C-alpha cells in the first residue's frame, strides 16, 4: 500500500494534465476547426489517463529501496521539472520582458504566423523546404527513443554490469533502468506539454502568456512545424505517451516499437520525399519508395533490437516478430487513417509484436 501511495503524485498530475489538454483541445477546435482532427484528442486524452494509471506498475518488485527510488522519481517529475519550467518563465517575465517591454509586442501568435507565412512565401524550392522540415521533425521525434536506449544500456551494462551498483543500492539494473526511463520520460512529457500550454495560451484573452516563450523555443518550433500545426499540440508528447503501454513488454519489443515509430517513420517520409516519384494512392502525397523504405527500416530495426536485447528467442522467431511489426507499420502507413500515426504505430506494433512474443515463449 505504501508503494502505491508513493506513486499518487505522478498519477494525479497526469490525470489533471489529461483533462487540461482536453479542455484546451475543445477551445482550439472551436476557434480553429479546420486545423483539427478531434479524434486524435480523444486518443491523446486516453493516453494521458493510461500513463497515469500504468505508472505504479512498471517495477518488478516492491521493497524499501524501490520506494526510495520511486520517491526520487516523484521529486524530479512533480517538483524539480515544474520548478525549472517556472524559473524559466519567471526569468522571461522579470528579466527579459520587463527590461524590454517591446518584446511583449513582438512575441505574439499574430507576429509568429506572419513571419511563418513570409518565410513560406520567400521559399524558392518548396520541396526542399518540406524535406528539411521533415528531417528536423523526425530528428526531434527520434530523440526520446535515443534517450531510452542510452538509459537502458547504462543501467544494465554499466550501472549493474560494470559498477555492480545494484549490490550497493539494492535495486536491479532492470528496475534502475525503469526508474531512469520513467523519470526522464514523464518529465519530458510535462516539459513539452507546459510549452504547448504557454504557446497556445493566446486562445484565452486574459491569460495569454505567449510572450514568455524564449526565442530559441520559437525558432525550434518554426523549423519543425507545418502551417496547420500552429494551432495544435506538438507531437513529441503524444508520441512518448503512446510508448508507455509498450513498456510492460520485454525491452526488446519496447525499444523496437519506439524506434519503428520514429526511425522507420522518418525513413518512410524522408526517402519518400527525396527519391519517390510514384504516389500511391494517386491523390496521396505518400510514395511507393516511402512505403518500401519504412517497411525495410522497420523490419531491420526489429531484427537488430531483438539480436541485441533478447535472449529467449531463436533467429527464426526474431524474423517472424520483426516481420509482423514491419507489416503493421506498413498497413498503418498505406491505409493513411484519419488518426495520427505517431499514436497508432507504437500501440499496434506493440500489440501485434507482443502477441507473437507470448506465443513463442
Secondary structure in CASP SS format (residue, H / E / C, confidence):
PFRMAT SS
TARGET T0000
AUTHOR 0000-0000-0000
METHOD secondary structure of the structure
MODEL  1
X C 1.00
X H 1.00
X H 1.00
X H 1.00
X H 1.00
X H 1.00
X C 1.00
X H 1.00
X H 1.00
X H 1.00
X H 1.00
X H 1.00
X H 1.00
X H 1.00
X H 1.00
X H 1.00
X H 1.00
X H 1.00
X H 1.00
X H 1.00
X H 1.00
X H 1.00
X H 1.00
X H 1.00
X H 1.00
X H 1.00
X H 1.00
X H 1.00
X H 1.00
X H 1.00
X H 1.00
X C 1.00
X H 1.00
X H 1.00
X H 1.00
X C 1.00
X C 1.00
X H 1.00
X H 1.00
X H 1.00
X H 1.00
X H 1.00
X H 1.00
X H 1.00
X H 1.00
X H 1.00
X H 1.00
X H 1.00
X H 1.00
X H 1.00
X H 1.00
X H 1.00
X H 1.00
X H 1.00
X H 1.00
X H 1.00
X H 1.00
X C 1.00
X C 1.00
X C 1.00
X C 1.00
X C 1.00
X C 1.00
X H 1.00
X H 1.00
X H 1.00
X H 1.00
X H 1.00
X H 1.00
X H 1.00
X H 1.00
X H 1.00
X H 1.00
X H 1.00
X H 1.00
X H 1.00
X H 1.00
X H 1.00
X H 1.00
X H 1.00
X H 1.00
X H 1.00
X H 1.00
X H 1.00
X H 1.00
X H 1.00
X H 1.00
X H 1.00
X H 1.00
X H 1.00
X H 1.00
X H 1.00
X H 1.00
X H 1.00
X H 1.00
X H 1.00
X H 1.00
X H 1.00
X H 1.00
X C 1.00
X C 1.00
X H 1.00
X H 1.00
X H 1.00
X H 1.00
X H 1.00
X C 1.00
X C 1.00
X H 1.00
X H 1.00
X H 1.00
X H 1.00
X H 1.00
X H 1.00
X H 1.00
X H 1.00
X H 1.00
X H 1.00
X H 1.00
X H 1.00
X H 1.00
X C 1.00
X C 1.00
X C 1.00
X C 1.00
X H 1.00
X H 1.00
X H 1.00
X H 1.00
X H 1.00
X H 1.00
X H 1.00
X H 1.00
X H 1.00
X H 1.00
X H 1.00
X H 1.00
X H 1.00
X H 1.00
X H 1.00
X H 1.00
X H 1.00
X H 1.00
X H 1.00
X H 1.00
X H 1.00
X H 1.00
X H 1.00
X H 1.00
X H 1.00
X H 1.00
X H 1.00
X H 1.00
X H 1.00
X H 1.00
X H 1.00
X H 1.00
X H 1.00
X H 1.00
X H 1.00
X C 1.00
X C 1.00
X C 1.00
X C 1.00
X H 1.00
X H 1.00
X H 1.00
X H 1.00
X H 1.00
X C 1.00
X C 1.00
X C 1.00
X H 1.00
X H 1.00
X H 1.00
X H 1.00
X H 1.00
X H 1.00
X H 1.00
X H 1.00
X H 1.00
X H 1.00
X H 1.00
X H 1.00
X H 1.00
X H 1.00
X H 1.00
X H 1.00
X H 1.00
X H 1.00
X H 1.00
X H 1.00
X H 1.00
X H 1.00
X H 1.00
X H 1.00
X H 1.00
X H 1.00
X H 1.00
X H 1.00
X H 1.00
X H 1.00
X H 1.00
X C 1.00
X H 1.00
X H 1.00
X H 1.00
X C 1.00
X C 1.00
X H 1.00
X H 1.00
X H 1.00
X C 1.00
X C 1.00
X H 1.00
X H 1.00
X H 1.00
X H 1.00
X H 1.00
X H 1.00
X H 1.00
X H 1.00
X H 1.00
X H 1.00
X C 1.00
X C 1.00
X H 1.00
X H 1.00
X H 1.00
X C 1.00
X C 1.00
X C 1.00
X C 1.00
X C 1.00
X H 1.00
X H 1.00
X H 1.00
X H 1.00
X H 1.00
X H 1.00
X H 1.00
X H 1.00
X H 1.00
X H 1.00
X H 1.00
X H 1.00
X H 1.00
X H 1.00
X C 1.00
X C 1.00
X H 1.00
X H 1.00
X H 1.00
X H 1.00
X H 1.00
X H 1.00
X H 1.00
X H 1.00
X H 1.00
X H 1.00
X H 1.00
X H 1.00
X H 1.00
X H 1.00
X H 1.00
X H 1.00
X H 1.00
X H 1.00
X H 1.00
X H 1.00
X H 1.00
X H 1.00
X H 1.00
X H 1.00
X H 1.00
X C 1.00
X C 1.00
X C 1.00
X E 1.00
X C 1.00
X C 1.00
X C 1.00
X C 1.00
X C 1.00
X C 1.00
X C 1.00
X E 1.00
X H 1.00
X H 1.00
X H 1.00
X H 1.00
X H 1.00
X H 1.00
X H 1.00
X H 1.00
X H 1.00
X H 1.00
X H 1.00
X H 1.00
X H 1.00
X H 1.00
X H 1.00
X H 1.00
X H 1.00
X H 1.00
X H 1.00
X H 1.00
X H 1.00
X H 1.00
X C 1.00
X C 1.00
X C 1.00
X C 1.00
X C 1.00
X H 1.00
X H 1.00
X H 1.00
X H 1.00
X H 1.00
X H 1.00
X H 1.00
X H 1.00
X H 1.00
X H 1.00
X H 1.00
X H 1.00
X H 1.00
X H 1.00
X H 1.00
X H 1.00
X H 1.00
X H 1.00
X H 1.00
X H 1.00
X H 1.00
X C 1.00
X C 1.00
X C 1.00
X C 1.00
X C 1.00
X H 1.00
X H 1.00
X H 1.00
X H 1.00
X H 1.00
X H 1.00
X H 1.00
X H 1.00
X H 1.00
X H 1.00
X H 1.00
X H 1.00
X H 1.00
X H 1.00
X H 1.00
X H 1.00
X H 1.00
X H 1.00
X H 1.00
X H 1.00
X C 1.00
END
